Every structure is written in C-alpha cells, then in structure tokens.
Amino acid sequence: MPSYTYAVKAQRLLRARGYPCRIRRREKTSSKGCGFTVLINGSCDGAERLLTGYAVPYSVRGGGADDDKL
Amino acid sequence: MINFDNAATTFPKPLSVRRAAAEAIKSFGGNAGRGGHELAMRTSEALYSARETAAGFFGAAPENTVFTLNCTHALNMAIQGVMSEGGHIIISSMEHNSAARPAVALAMKKQVTLSVAEVFPDRERTLESFRRLIRSDTRAVVCTIASNVTGQLLPYKEIGQLCRENGICFIADGAQACGIYDIKLSDGINILCTAGHKGLYGITGTGLLLTDGQYPIKPIMQGGTGSNSLSLFQPSILPDSLESGTPNVIGAVTVGAGINFIGSYGMNRLRTHEEQLCRLFIEGLEGTDGITVYRDAAAEYAPIVSFNIDALGSEETAELLSERGFCLRAGYHCAALAHATLGTKGGTVRFAPSVFNTEEEVRKLVYNVKILKNLPNS
C-alpha cells in the first residue's frame, strides 16, 4: 500500500467482508521506499477484486506459508 | 462574557469535543502514518477515523480528504495548486482575503488573469455575473458559499452547474456554511475548502480540503509524508501529496468529534436555533433610528448579521460592547472585497451566534446596543 490512509481503507473494507488482516509497516513496499502492508491470512483472490472495485492502489507481494500480502 | 464572534471561531466547544481533545493528548501521541509501532499505529488509526468522518460528512472519499491548518491554508492550496499552469480565474466580490489574496498574488505575478464577479442580493443577477466572465481559458471559479461579513448565501449550486457545463474547476469556500448547511461535493463542488474550528466545532489550527479528484492540485509545500521515502519527489497520491509534515492529529480528532456532535444534535435543529437568534436580534433592533442592519429582502442569509450604530465607528461599538461583556468582531473582517461591495467604508459589527447562545443573551445584547446608541457622544 502506498500510504497508511490506503492501508486502513483496505483493512476496513477487507474486515467488513470477513478477511482477517492486519497492517504492518515495511521499509520497502516498492522501489520508492517505506509504506504499509496489509497482511491477509488466506487467499487474496477476492480481496484483490474488492480493492480494485474501491480504487485502492495495491500490489501483491509473496507471503509466508499461509499469508498473502497486499 | 458572552461570545457572539462564532463566525471567527466557535466558542465554547461541545463537551464531547473537549473530551476528544483530552483523550487525543493522552492516547494519540505517536506520529500518524510514519512508524509501525503500537503508538504510531494507534495514532494513525485515530487520524484515519477523523478523516473518514469528515469524508462521509461532505460526500468525499477518505483519501481525498486533506487536513489543513485552516480554511485559508486549504484555499491557498486549491487556488495555487489548480492554477499552477496559468489561465483565467474568477472570484466573487464577496470573497474573504483567504481567497482574494492568493488569486491577486498570482495575477500580480502575471501567472493568471483574474476577474471579479459582482455579487447582488438577487441570485440570478449574481449567477449572470459569473456567466458573463467565463472565457475559453477560464480554469477555476472561487466562490464563498456564505459571506463572512453579512452571511449572504451565494447560489453555489448554480455556479457549480455553470462550471460543470464549461469544464471549469469550482472551488467553494465553506467556512461560514459547513456544519450549518448540508454541503456535499455532489452539489457541483470540485474542491471544498473549510475551517475545522468554526461550524465544525473543532479546535483552532484545523481546516479541510476535500476534492472530487477531477482537477489535480499541485502541492505548494513538499516534505515528509511517511510514504515513498526513498524518492526525492513528492508523492502524487492523496492525501499524502498535500499533507507534508507531521499532521495535527489532536486537531483532526476534534474535528471528527465536532462533526459527530453536529450529527447527534441535528444540523437542522442547530441551524434553526441560530436563525432564530438572528431573527430575535434583528427584530429587537427593528425600527430603531440610528442603527443600520445590513440585510436585503432579496437575499438569503446564513445566521450572521452585520450592523452599525450610525453615530459610532464599528470598532468603537465593539469595544464598548466588550466593556459590557459581549464579544463581537468589528472592522473589515479580512474581507476587503465584501466591504467594498457593501459600501461599508467604516466596516461593520458582526453578530454571529452559535448553538450555545441563548435568546436571553441576545436580548441582553439588543438592550446594550440600544443603550450605546443613546449615549451622548453617539
């Protein structure tokens, strides 16, 4: 997420639709430097559609074993 | 002390706002949007909640809702940001200096050309003033929704429609209208600028710029935003592009609390109360020789009344009223154009009640204005 504003917007949209997620600060969310990551437990498929629908800018990054990151 | 200077800043603030300020000082001491630790995240969450509340109130997206220092700051950002590539700008003849000065400054630098649309009591004539000034290179129209001097309401929805038909950015100054009228971006406003410390009942040092995103606003200030930190260029995303530096979280939280106060009290109820106080004030002075009230039957007004005791200067009147425990603003109200339009060479005294004033307080004021009017030197 490019900023905290979008991260919280995404988090609230996702939580309202049953996606357990949390926000974490990251030093490199893109080549431009620090920003915020929304960590989702489980699949991001529906989440991506949701965020696209609400014009929330995001990029998907590889997560851990059970995590997807937006 | 009785405060009738609420058009400058509302006082007192609602209990819920004072409590929100205290809670913000106690709990939201981090730097919003910067750190990832608990304190920073909690503070960021509080700022977002306030942003979301303000966005919902004006029909904007949260990310297009920018916290500013005050309405002047918001208007400067909007005017300078939209007109950064030049063009023609139109402002009304009732503008506050917060809109007039940045427009004039750009015109003096030859960066833009400037026209002033004359405002009349009649809405149609005012609208025609704007219509006549539109040119092929007109980029923006700036118009107050309600005059800070007389409270006169301008036909902002019609002006918005005119702008939309001509592909012009409509920047509205809502400083005296927001919190009293249900102002939405969908009224035809592209960029709404307002104060947080007036009708929204937040603390001083707060303002808002809300945009529909249709007209890019070039930042007038660059700096740290907590995002894209490796880039030496200002981020293009809102609100970051227009919110450099540590935000006034405590102020933003009070604006959110103030908006919630308006919601729970009821905006119509609030406005009706203030209008009733204005009516009482005007009726109390009606028929009194030597007092001028600046209202025209053809115009509509927000709950503000400008008046003068003819034999006294406006500042002298305010000073004498202050000695009697009343706070009213006199002089020119930072509105050179408006006073020129009204022809009030000595300024006026402004009566501006809030939801916390009472009819009894207004009766006391009327009584004291009449006493002043009858003083031997008046």
Interface residues (C-beta under 8 A of the other chain):
Chain A: P2 S3 Y4 T5 Y6 V8 K9 I23 R24 R25 R26 S30 S31 K32 G33 C34 G35 F36 P57
Chain B: A32 G33 G35 G36 A40 M41 S44 E45 Y48 R51 P62 E63 T225 G226 S227 N228 S229 L230 S231 P235 I237 P239 D240
